[in-house]
Amino acid sequence: MESRRPLINVIELKKWSYFPDDIYPTEILVNVVVHQPGRFAGNVIGTQTDPSDSFTNVFESTNGPESQRQVTNGEAFTYAFPLKILGAGHANDVRITLYLLKARNGPTAGDIAKVFVNSPQQPDDGDYFYGVLPPPSRAGK
């Protein structure tokens, strides 16, 4: 875990938004900065959690391997996650997972995965880094 500590901020989520809005979203847009080169990928899931902590999935991203992109050290960009609506309701919990993969194809040692959630319980579990999900920005492209 100690050797992973310098990698915790290799992927920065600057802001994110629903498009066109949070009522009927068709995409989640993320503004990201990466501090190492690699192949960028990710996924999004939105859930509705009730007071008893049971949840229902409201939407999930549908992007596939073809939407991954090569990025360079220090690159800032906007990435769109197309959404599939799974159920009625408003997602009150969104989880955005971003990946920086070292190899051109498939997983490999040195890949970085960071999960952005409302209240991360820890910064690193040995497999994933965790960061605080900022509130959504105003919608728009």
DSSP file (Angstrom, degrees, kcal/mol; ACC not computed):
  #  RESIDUE AA STRUCTURE BP1 BP2  ACC     N-H-->O    O-->H-N    N-H-->O    O-->H-N    TCO  KAPPA ALPHA  PHI   PSI    X-CA   Y-CA   Z-CA
    1    1 A M    >>        0   0    0      0, 0.0     4,-1.0     0, 0.0     3,-0.6   0.000 360.0 360.0 360.0 -38.4    0.0    0.0    0.0
    2    2 A E  G >4  +     0   0    0      1,-0.2     3,-0.7     2,-0.2     0, 0.0   0.895 360.0  53.1 -61.2 -39.7    2.9    2.4    0.8
    3    3 A S  G 34 S+     0   0    0      1,-0.2    -1,-0.2     2,-0.1     4,-0.1   0.741 107.3  53.3 -69.5 -21.0    4.3    1.9   -2.7
    4    4 A R  G X4 S+     0   0    0     -3,-0.6     3,-2.5     1,-0.2     4,-0.4   0.685  82.6  91.4 -83.4 -20.1    0.9    2.9   -4.2
    5    5 A R  G X< S+     0   0    0     -4,-1.0     3,-1.5    -3,-0.7     4,-0.2   0.821  80.1  56.0 -50.3 -42.1    0.6    6.1   -2.3
    6    6 A P  G 3  S+     0   0    0      0, 0.0     3,-0.4     0, 0.0    -1,-0.3   0.683 104.0  57.7 -65.8 -13.7    2.3    8.3   -5.0
    7    7 A L  G X  S+     0   0    0     -3,-2.5     3,-1.9     1,-0.2     4,-0.4   0.523  75.0  96.8 -91.9  -5.9   -0.3    7.1   -7.5
    8    8 A I  T <  S+     0   0    0     -3,-1.5     3,-0.3    -4,-0.4    -1,-0.2   0.791  91.2  37.5 -59.8 -30.6   -3.4    8.2   -5.7
    9    9 A N  T 3  S+     0   0    0     -3,-0.4    -1,-0.3    -4,-0.2    -2,-0.1   0.109  79.9 107.8-109.4  22.7   -3.8   11.5   -7.6
   10   10 A V  S <  S+     0   0    0     -3,-1.9    25,-2.5     1,-0.2     2,-0.5   0.843  85.0  45.4 -65.3 -32.3   -2.7   10.2  -11.1
   11   11 A I  E    S-A   34   0A   0     -4,-0.4     2,-0.5    -3,-0.3    23,-0.2  -0.962  76.5-172.1-113.6 120.3   -6.4   10.5  -12.1
   12   12 A E  E     -A   33   0A   0     21,-2.9    21,-2.1    -2,-0.5     2,-0.8  -0.952  15.5-154.0-114.6 127.3   -8.2   13.7  -11.1
   13   13 A L  E     +A   32   0A   0     -2,-0.5    19,-0.2    19,-0.2     3,-0.1  -0.877  16.3 178.4 -94.6 107.5  -11.9   14.2  -11.6
   14   14 A K  E     -     0   0A   0     17,-2.5     2,-0.3    -2,-0.8    -1,-0.2   0.920  61.3 -28.6 -78.6 -45.8  -12.2   17.9  -11.9
   15   15 A K  E     -A   31   0A   0     16,-1.2    16,-3.2   119,-0.0    -1,-0.3  -0.979  54.7-159.6-163.1 164.7  -16.0   18.1  -12.4
   16   16 A W  E     -A   30   0A   0    119,-0.4   121,-3.8    -2,-0.3     2,-0.3  -0.973   8.6-175.5-147.3 159.1  -18.9   16.1  -13.8
   17   17 A S  E     -Ab  29 137A   0     12,-2.2    12,-2.8    -2,-0.3     2,-0.3  -0.991  27.1-112.1-153.4 158.3  -22.4   16.8  -15.1
   18   18 A Y  E     -A   28   0A   0    119,-0.5   122,-0.6    -2,-0.3    10,-0.2  -0.664  41.5-116.8 -84.4 147.2  -25.5   15.1  -16.3
   19   19 A F  E    S-A   27   0A   0      8,-2.5     7,-3.4    -2,-0.3     8,-2.1  -0.994  90.7  -6.8-132.0 130.9  -26.5   15.7  -20.0
   20   20 A P  S    S-     0   0    0      0, 0.0     2,-0.3     0, 0.0    -2,-0.1  -0.961 132.9 -44.8 -78.8 -21.2  -28.9   17.1  -20.8
   21   21 A D        -     0   0    0      3,-0.2    -2,-0.3   118,-0.1     6,-0.2  -0.947  49.6 -98.9-159.0 176.4  -30.1   17.2  -17.1
   22   22 A D  S    S+     0   0    0     -2,-0.3    69,-0.3    -4,-0.2    -3,-0.0   0.554 113.1  62.8 -83.2  -6.8  -30.4   15.1  -14.0
   23   23 A I  S    S+     0   0    0      1,-0.2    -1,-0.2    67,-0.1    66,-0.1   0.930 125.7   7.5 -80.9 -49.5  -34.1   14.3  -14.6
   24   24 A Y  S    S-     0   0    0     66,-0.0    -1,-0.2    61,-0.0    -3,-0.2  -0.576  85.7-176.3-129.7  68.0  -33.7   12.4  -17.9
   25   25 A P        +     0   0    0      0, 0.0     3,-0.1     0, 0.0    -3,-0.1  -0.402  20.0 176.1 -71.6 142.0  -29.9   12.0  -18.4
   26   26 A T  S    S+     0   0    0     -7,-3.4    57,-2.7     1,-0.3     2,-0.3   0.527  72.1  17.2-111.9 -17.8  -28.6   10.4  -21.5
   27   27 A E  E     -AC  19  82A   0     -8,-2.1    -8,-2.5    55,-0.3     2,-0.5  -0.986  59.2-140.7-148.5 155.6  -24.9   11.0  -20.7
   28   28 A I  E     -AC  18  81A   0     53,-2.0    53,-2.9    -2,-0.3     2,-0.5  -0.995  24.1-156.3-112.7 126.6  -22.6   11.7  -17.8
   29   29 A L  E     -AC  17  80A   0    -12,-2.8   -12,-2.2    -2,-0.5     2,-0.4  -0.891   8.9-168.1-104.3 132.5  -19.8   14.1  -18.8
   30   30 A V  E     -AC  16  79A   0     49,-2.5    49,-2.5    -2,-0.5     2,-0.6  -0.964  15.5-149.4-121.4 138.5  -16.6   14.1  -16.8
   31   31 A N  E     +AC  15  78A   0    -16,-3.2   -17,-2.5    -2,-0.4   -16,-1.2  -0.941  32.1 178.2-103.1 120.7  -13.7   16.6  -16.9
   32   32 A V  E     -AC  13  77A   0     45,-2.9    45,-2.4    -2,-0.6     2,-0.4  -0.889  26.4-160.8-128.3 149.5  -10.5   14.7  -16.1
   33   33 A V  E     -AC  12  76A   0    -21,-2.1   -21,-2.9    -2,-0.3     2,-0.4  -1.000  14.2-161.8-125.6 131.7   -6.8   15.4  -15.8
   34   34 A V  E     -A   11   0A   0     41,-2.2    40,-1.9    -2,-0.4    41,-0.3  -0.905  12.1-162.1-113.3 144.6   -4.3   12.5  -15.9
   35   35 A H  S    S+     0   0    0    -25,-2.5    38,-0.2    -2,-0.4   -24,-0.1   0.111  75.8  44.5-113.7  19.6   -0.7   12.7  -14.7
   36   36 A Q  S    S-     0   0    0    -26,-0.3    39,-0.1    36,-0.2     2,-0.1  -0.966  87.2-107.2-150.6 154.1    0.6    9.6  -16.5
   37   37 A P        +     0   0    0      0, 0.0     2,-0.3     0, 0.0    35,-0.2  -0.429  61.7 101.1 -77.4 160.3    0.2    8.4  -20.1
   38   38 A G  E    S-D   71   0B   0     33,-1.9    33,-3.0    -2,-0.1     2,-0.6  -0.987  73.0 -49.3 161.3-163.8   -2.0    5.4  -20.8
   39   39 A R  E     -DE  70 101B   0     62,-3.0    62,-3.2    -2,-0.3     2,-0.4  -0.926  52.2-146.7-106.4 120.0   -5.3    4.1  -22.0
   40   40 A F  E     +DE  69 100B   0     29,-3.6    29,-1.7    -2,-0.6     2,-0.3  -0.701  30.3 148.2 -93.8 136.9   -8.2    5.8  -20.3
   41   41 A A  E     + E   0  99B   0     58,-1.8    58,-3.1    -2,-0.4     2,-0.3  -0.911   9.6 158.2-150.6 174.9  -11.5    4.1  -19.6
   42   42 A G  E     - E   0  98B   0     -2,-0.3     2,-0.3    56,-0.3    56,-0.2  -0.987  21.5-138.0 179.8 179.0  -14.3    4.2  -17.1
   43   43 A N  E     - E   0  97B   0     54,-2.2    54,-2.9    -2,-0.3     2,-0.4  -0.981   8.6-150.7-155.0 162.0  -17.8    3.4  -16.1
   44   44 A V  E     - E   0  96B   0     -2,-0.3    17,-2.5    52,-0.2     2,-0.4  -0.982   8.4-175.9-135.4 142.9  -20.7    5.1  -14.2
   45   45 A I  E     -FE  60  95B   0     50,-1.9    50,-2.6    -2,-0.4     2,-0.4  -0.995   7.8-160.5-138.5 139.2  -23.6    3.7  -12.1
   46   46 A G  E     -FE  59  94B   0     13,-2.8    12,-3.2    -2,-0.4    13,-1.6  -0.974  13.7-178.7-119.7 130.7  -26.4    5.6  -10.5
   47   47 A T  E     -FE  57  93B   0     46,-3.2    46,-1.8    -2,-0.4    45,-1.2  -0.875  25.4-135.9-125.7 158.4  -28.5    4.2   -7.7
   48   48 A Q  E     -F   56   0B   0      8,-2.7     8,-1.9    -2,-0.3     2,-0.4  -0.972  24.9-164.9-112.6 118.2  -31.5    5.3   -5.7
   49   49 A T  E     -F   55   0B   0     -2,-0.6     6,-0.2     6,-0.2    -2,-0.0  -0.875   4.3-151.7-107.1 133.6  -31.0    4.5   -2.0
   50   50 A D    >   -     0   0    0      4,-2.6     3,-2.4    -2,-0.4     4,-0.0  -0.474  37.7 -91.4 -97.0 173.5  -33.8    4.6    0.4
   51   51 A P  T 3  S+     0   0    0      0, 0.0    -1,-0.1     0, 0.0    -2,-0.0   0.734 125.7  58.5 -58.3 -23.1  -33.7    5.3    4.2
   52   52 A S  T 3  S-     0   0    0      2,-0.1     3,-0.1     1,-0.0    -3,-0.0   0.358 117.4-113.2 -87.7   8.1  -33.3    1.6    5.0
   53   53 A D  S <  S+     0   0    0     -3,-2.4     2,-0.3     1,-0.3    -1,-0.0   0.600  73.2 135.1  70.5  14.2  -30.1    1.6    2.8
   54   54 A S        -     0   0    0     -4,-0.0    -4,-2.6     2,-0.0     2,-0.3  -0.693  39.2-157.8 -86.1 151.5  -31.6   -0.7    0.2
   55   55 A F  E     -F   49   0B   0     -2,-0.3     2,-0.4    -6,-0.2    -6,-0.2  -0.909  19.6-156.0-134.6 158.0  -30.9    0.5   -3.3
   56   56 A T  E     -F   48   0B   0     -8,-1.9    -8,-2.7    -2,-0.3     2,-0.4  -0.997  29.5-118.8-128.4 133.2  -32.2    0.3   -6.9
   57   57 A N  E     +F   47   0B   0     -2,-0.4   -10,-0.3   -10,-0.2     3,-0.1  -0.595  30.5 177.3 -72.8 129.3  -30.0    0.8  -10.0
   58   58 A V  E     -     0   0B   0    -12,-3.2    28,-3.1     1,-0.4    29,-1.5   0.795  62.4  -8.6-100.6 -40.9  -31.3    3.8  -12.0
   59   59 A F  E     -FG  46  85B   0    -13,-1.6   -13,-2.8    26,-0.3    -1,-0.4  -0.985  53.3-167.3-153.2 162.0  -28.7    4.0  -14.8
   60   60 A E  E     -FG  45  84B   0     24,-1.7    24,-3.0    -2,-0.3   -15,-0.2  -0.981  33.2-100.4-146.7 155.5  -25.4    2.6  -15.9
   61   61 A S  E     - G   0  83B   0    -17,-2.5    22,-0.2    -2,-0.3   -34,-0.1  -0.436  21.6-162.7 -75.8 152.9  -22.9    3.6  -18.6
   62   62 A T        +     0   0    0     20,-2.5    21,-0.1    -2,-0.1    -1,-0.1   0.237  40.7 132.7-119.7  10.4  -22.9    1.7  -21.8
   63   63 A N        -     0   0    0     19,-0.4   -21,-0.1   -21,-0.1    18,-0.0  -0.367  38.1-159.6 -66.9 143.7  -19.5    2.6  -23.2
   64   64 A G    >   -     0   0    0     -2,-0.1     3,-2.1     4,-0.0     4,-0.3  -0.489  39.3 -77.8-113.6-175.0  -17.4   -0.2  -24.5
   65   65 A P  G >  S+     0   0    0      0, 0.0     3,-1.5     0, 0.0    -2,-0.1   0.784 122.3  68.1 -56.1 -29.4  -13.7   -0.9  -25.2
   66   66 A E  G 3  S+     0   0    0      1,-0.3    -3,-0.0     3,-0.0     0, 0.0   0.718  94.0  58.3 -65.5 -18.9  -14.0    1.1  -28.5
   67   67 A S  G <  S+     0   0    0     -3,-2.1    -1,-0.3     2,-0.1   -27,-0.1   0.504  80.3 110.4 -90.4  -3.3  -14.6    4.3  -26.5
   68   68 A Q    <   -     0   0    0     -3,-1.5     2,-0.3    -4,-0.3   -27,-0.2  -0.348  53.6-159.2 -66.4 153.4  -11.3    4.0  -24.6
   69   69 A R  E     -D   40   0B   0    -29,-1.7   -29,-3.6    -2,-0.0     2,-0.3  -0.983  19.8-115.5-139.1 149.4   -8.7    6.6  -25.6
   70   70 A Q  E     -D   39   0B   0     -2,-0.3     2,-0.3   -31,-0.2   -31,-0.2  -0.641  37.9-170.5 -78.2 137.1   -4.9    7.1  -25.3
   71   71 A V  E     -D   38   0B   0    -33,-3.0   -33,-1.9    -2,-0.3     2,-0.2  -0.906  12.2-136.9-129.3 158.0   -3.9    9.9  -23.1
   72   72 A T    >   -     0   0    0     -2,-0.3     3,-2.0   -35,-0.2   -38,-0.3  -0.704  41.0 -76.0-110.9 163.7   -0.7   11.7  -22.4
   73   73 A N  T 3  S+     0   0    0      1,-0.3   -38,-0.2    -2,-0.2    -1,-0.1  -0.382 119.0  10.8 -58.4 126.2    0.9   12.9  -19.1
   74   74 A G  T 3  S+     0   0    0    -40,-1.9    -1,-0.3     1,-0.3   -39,-0.2   0.467  89.8 153.9  84.8   2.7   -0.8   16.1  -17.9
   75   75 A E    <   -     0   0    0     -3,-2.0   -41,-2.2   -41,-0.3     2,-0.4  -0.440  27.6-162.0 -71.2 134.9   -3.7   15.8  -20.4
   76   76 A A  E     +C   33   0A   0    -43,-0.2     2,-0.3    -2,-0.2   -43,-0.2  -0.958  25.4 148.4-113.4 134.3   -7.0   17.4  -19.5
   77   77 A F  E     -C   32   0A   0    -45,-2.4   -45,-2.9    -2,-0.4     2,-0.4  -0.972  44.4-113.7-157.9 166.7  -10.1   16.3  -21.4
   78   78 A T  E     -C   31   0A   0     -2,-0.3     2,-0.4   -47,-0.2   -47,-0.2  -0.932  28.9-167.5-109.3 135.0  -13.9   15.7  -21.3
   79   79 A Y  E     -C   30   0A   0    -49,-2.5   -49,-2.5    -2,-0.4     2,-0.5  -0.980   9.9-143.8-126.1 134.4  -15.1   12.2  -21.6
   80   80 A A  E     -C   29   0A   0     -2,-0.4   -51,-0.2   -51,-0.2   -53,-0.0  -0.849   5.4-161.7-104.0 131.5  -18.8   11.2  -22.2
   81   81 A F  E     -C   28   0A   0    -53,-2.9   -53,-2.0    -2,-0.5     2,-0.1  -0.932  16.9-143.5-106.9 106.5  -20.4    8.2  -20.7
   82   82 A P  E     -C   27   0A   0      0, 0.0   -20,-2.5     0, 0.0   -19,-0.4  -0.453  23.5-137.9 -66.0 144.1  -23.6    7.2  -22.6
   83   83 A L  E     -G   61   0B   0    -57,-2.7     2,-0.5   -22,-0.2   -22,-0.2  -0.809  15.9-154.0-112.7 147.0  -26.2    5.9  -20.2
   84   84 A K  E     -G   60   0B   0    -24,-3.0   -24,-1.7    -2,-0.3     2,-0.5  -0.982  25.3-133.7-110.5 123.8  -28.8    3.1  -20.2
   85   85 A I  E     +G   59   0B   0     -2,-0.5   -26,-0.3   -26,-0.2     3,-0.1  -0.672  26.1 177.4 -80.9 126.4  -31.8    3.8  -18.0
   86   86 A L        -     0   0    0    -28,-3.1     2,-0.3    -2,-0.5   -27,-0.2   0.661  60.4  -4.5-103.3 -22.0  -32.5    0.8  -15.8
   87   87 A G  S    S-     0   0    0    -29,-1.5    -1,-0.3     2,-0.1     2,-0.1  -0.989  76.8 -85.2-166.1 163.1  -35.4    2.1  -13.7
   88   88 A A  S    S+     0   0    0     -2,-0.3     2,-0.2    -3,-0.1    -2,-0.0  -0.377  77.6  61.2 -73.2 154.4  -37.6    5.0  -12.9
   89   89 A G  S    S-     0   0    0    -66,-0.1     2,-0.5    -2,-0.1    -2,-0.1  -0.515  83.1 -68.6 120.3 173.2  -36.5    7.5  -10.3
   90   90 A H        -     0   0    0     -2,-0.2     2,-0.6   -66,-0.0   -67,-0.1  -0.887  43.4-123.9-105.5 128.9  -33.7    9.9   -9.5
   91   91 A A        +     0   0    0     -2,-0.5   -43,-0.3   -69,-0.3     3,-0.1  -0.610  28.6 176.9 -73.3 117.2  -30.2    8.6   -8.7
   92   92 A N  S    S+     0   0    0    -45,-1.2     2,-0.4    -2,-0.6   -44,-0.2   0.370  71.6  49.4-100.8   4.0  -29.2   10.0   -5.3
   93   93 A D  E     -E   47   0B   0    -46,-1.8   -46,-3.2     2,-0.0     2,-0.4  -0.937  66.9-176.9-143.2 119.2  -25.9    8.1   -5.4
   94   94 A V  E     -E   46   0B   0     -2,-0.4     2,-0.5   -48,-0.2    24,-0.3  -0.940   7.0-164.7-118.2 137.9  -23.5    8.1   -8.3
   95   95 A R  E     -E   45   0B   0    -50,-2.6   -50,-1.9    -2,-0.4     2,-0.5  -0.986   3.8-170.2-123.7 120.7  -20.3    6.1   -8.6
   96   96 A I  E     -EH  44 116B   0     20,-2.0    20,-3.4    -2,-0.5     2,-0.5  -0.955   2.6-168.9-113.7 120.3  -17.8    7.1  -11.2
   97   97 A T  E     -EH  43 115B   0    -54,-2.9   -54,-2.2    -2,-0.5     2,-0.4  -0.943   4.6-169.5-112.2 125.6  -14.9    4.7  -11.8
   98   98 A L  E     -EH  42 114B   0     16,-2.9    16,-2.8    -2,-0.5     2,-0.4  -0.922   2.1-161.5-118.5 140.3  -12.0    5.8  -13.9
   99   99 A Y  E     -EH  41 113B   0    -58,-3.1   -58,-1.8    -2,-0.4     2,-0.5  -0.933  14.7-166.3-123.2 142.0   -9.1    3.7  -15.2
  100  100 A L  E     -EH  40 112B   0     12,-2.8    12,-2.6    -2,-0.4     2,-0.4  -0.945  22.6-165.8-124.1 107.4   -5.7    4.4  -16.5
  101  101 A L  E     -E   39   0B   0    -62,-3.2   -62,-3.0    -2,-0.5    10,-0.1  -0.757  16.6-155.2-102.7 139.0   -4.4    1.3  -18.2
  102  102 A K  S    S+     0   0    0     -2,-0.4     2,-0.1   -64,-0.2    -1,-0.1   0.881  72.5  65.3 -81.6 -40.4   -0.7    0.8  -19.1
  103  103 A A  S    S-     0   0    0      3,-0.3   -64,-0.2     1,-0.1     3,-0.1  -0.480  81.1-125.7 -85.6 155.0   -1.0   -1.8  -22.0
  104  104 A R  S    S+     0   0    0      1,-0.2     2,-0.4    -2,-0.1    -1,-0.1   0.799  98.9  26.8 -66.6 -28.3   -2.7   -1.1  -25.3
  105  105 A N  S    S-     0   0    0      1,-0.1    -1,-0.2     2,-0.1    -2,-0.0  -0.999 114.1  -8.5-137.2 137.6   -4.9   -4.2  -24.7
  106  106 A G  S    S-     0   0    0     -2,-0.4    -3,-0.3    -3,-0.1     2,-0.1   0.182  89.5 -51.7  71.8 170.5   -6.1   -5.9  -21.6
  107  107 A P        +     0   0    0      0, 0.0     2,-0.3     0, 0.0    -2,-0.1  -0.421  56.7 171.2 -79.3 156.9   -5.2   -5.4  -17.9
  108  108 A T    >   -     0   0    0     -2,-0.1     3,-1.6    -5,-0.1    -6,-0.2  -0.971  42.8 -72.5-155.9 165.7   -1.6   -5.4  -16.7
  109  109 A A  T 3  S+     0   0    0     -2,-0.3     3,-0.1     1,-0.2    -7,-0.1  -0.388 116.6  37.6 -60.4 140.5    0.4   -4.6  -13.6
  110  110 A G  T 3  S+     0   0    0      1,-0.3    -1,-0.2    -8,-0.1     2,-0.1   0.357  79.2 142.0  95.8  -5.3    0.6   -0.9  -13.0
  111  111 A D    <   -     0   0    0     -3,-1.6     2,-0.4   -10,-0.1    -1,-0.3  -0.399  40.9-144.4 -64.8 147.5   -3.0   -0.2  -14.1
  112  112 A I  E     -H  100   0B   0    -12,-2.6   -12,-2.8    -3,-0.1     2,-0.4  -0.964  17.7-177.6-119.6 131.9   -4.7    2.5  -11.9
  113  113 A A  E     -H   99   0B   0     -2,-0.4    16,-2.8    14,-0.3     2,-0.4  -0.998   2.2-174.6-128.4 130.1   -8.4    2.5  -11.0
  114  114 A K  E     -Hi  98 129B   0    -16,-2.8   -16,-2.9    -2,-0.4     2,-0.5  -0.991   9.2-156.5-129.9 128.9  -10.0    5.3   -9.0
  115  115 A V  E     -Hi  97 130B   0     14,-2.9    16,-2.5    -2,-0.4     2,-0.6  -0.891   5.0-155.2-106.2 125.8  -13.6    5.2   -7.7
  116  116 A F  E     +Hi  96 131B   0    -20,-3.4   -20,-2.0    -2,-0.5     2,-0.3  -0.907  27.3 157.8-104.1 119.0  -15.3    8.5   -7.0
  117  117 A V  E     - i   0 132B   0     14,-2.1    16,-2.8    -2,-0.6   -22,-0.1  -0.852  52.3-104.0-134.6 166.8  -18.1    8.2   -4.4
  118  118 A N  S    S+     0   0    0     -2,-0.3    -1,-0.1   -24,-0.3   -23,-0.0   0.930 111.1  12.2 -59.8 -48.5  -20.0   10.5   -2.0
  119  119 A S  S    S-     0   0    0     13,-0.1    -1,-0.3    -3,-0.0    13,-0.1  -0.710  76.6-158.9-135.2  82.2  -18.3    9.2    1.1
  120  120 A P        -     0   0    0      0, 0.0    12,-0.1     0, 0.0    10,-0.0  -0.369   8.2-151.7 -63.4 139.7  -15.2    7.0    0.5
  121  121 A Q  S    S+     0   0    0      1,-0.2     9,-0.0    -2,-0.0     0, 0.0   0.708  77.8   4.2 -83.3 -21.9  -14.4    4.9    3.5
  122  122 A Q        -     0   0    0      1,-0.1    -1,-0.2     9,-0.0     3,-0.1  -0.978  64.9-125.7-157.9 155.8  -10.7    4.7    2.7
  123  123 A P  S    S+     0   0    0      0, 0.0     7,-2.3     0, 0.0     2,-0.3   0.736  95.2  12.5 -79.6 -21.2   -8.3    6.3    0.2
  124  124 A D  B     -J  129   0B   0      5,-0.3     5,-0.2     1,-0.1   -10,-0.0  -0.950  46.1-177.2-158.9 129.3   -6.8    2.9   -1.0
  125  125 A D        -     0   0    0      3,-2.2     4,-0.1    -2,-0.3    -1,-0.1   0.280  63.6 -97.6-110.4  10.5   -7.8   -0.7   -0.6
  126  126 A G  S    S+     0   0    0      2,-0.4     3,-0.1  -125,-0.1    -2,-0.0   0.057 120.0  45.2  97.0 -25.0   -4.9   -2.2   -2.5
  127  127 A D  S    S+     0   0    0      1,-0.4     2,-0.4   -15,-0.0   -14,-0.3   0.713 116.8  29.5-112.5 -43.9   -6.9   -2.6   -5.7
  128  128 A Y        -     0   0    0    -16,-0.1    -3,-2.2   -14,-0.0    -2,-0.4  -0.923  65.1-140.7-122.1 143.4   -8.8    0.7   -6.1
  129  129 A F  E     -iJ 114 124B   0    -16,-2.8   -14,-2.9    -2,-0.4     2,-0.4  -0.695  24.2-146.8 -89.4 156.4   -8.1    4.2   -5.0
  130  130 A Y  E     +i  115   0B   0     -7,-2.3     2,-0.3    -2,-0.3   -14,-0.2  -0.979  18.2 176.3-129.3 141.3  -11.1    6.2   -3.7
  131  131 A G  E     -i  116   0B   0    -16,-2.5   -14,-2.1    -2,-0.4     2,-0.4  -0.936  38.1 -93.0-138.1 161.8  -11.9    9.9   -4.0
  132  132 A V  E     -i  117   0B   0     -2,-0.3   -14,-0.2   -16,-0.2   -13,-0.1  -0.606  36.5-130.5 -77.1 128.5  -14.7   12.2   -3.0
  133  133 A L        -     0   0    0    -16,-2.8    -1,-0.1    -2,-0.4   -39,-0.1  -0.695  24.1-137.5 -77.1 118.2  -17.3   12.7   -5.8
  134  134 A P        -     0   0    0      0, 0.0     3,-0.1     0, 0.0  -119,-0.0  -0.342  32.5 -87.9 -70.1 160.6  -17.9   16.4   -6.2
  135  135 A P        -     0   0    0      0, 0.0  -119,-0.4     0, 0.0     2,-0.0  -0.340  58.3 -88.6 -62.5 152.7  -21.4   17.6   -6.6
  136  136 A P        -     0   0    0      0, 0.0  -119,-0.2     0, 0.0     3,-0.1  -0.315  39.1-131.5 -65.0 145.6  -22.5   17.7  -10.3
  137  137 A S  B     -b   17   0A   0   -121,-3.8  -119,-0.5     1,-0.2     3,-0.1  -0.315  46.3 -67.2 -80.8 174.1  -21.9   20.8  -12.3
  138  138 A R        -     0   0    0   -121,-0.1    -1,-0.2     1,-0.1  -117,-0.1  -0.373  64.1-101.4 -61.8 144.5  -24.6   22.4  -14.3
  139  139 A A        +     0   0    0   -119,-0.1     2,-0.2    -3,-0.1  -120,-0.2  -0.224  66.9 108.3 -66.1 156.9  -25.6   20.2  -17.3
  140  140 A G              0   0    0   -122,-0.6  -111,-0.1    -3,-0.1    -3,-0.1  -0.702 360.0 360.0 150.1 161.0  -24.3   21.0  -20.7
  141  141 A K              0   0    0     -2,-0.2    -1,-0.1  -121,-0.0  -122,-0.0   0.394 360.0 360.0-109.7 360.0  -21.9   19.9  -23.4
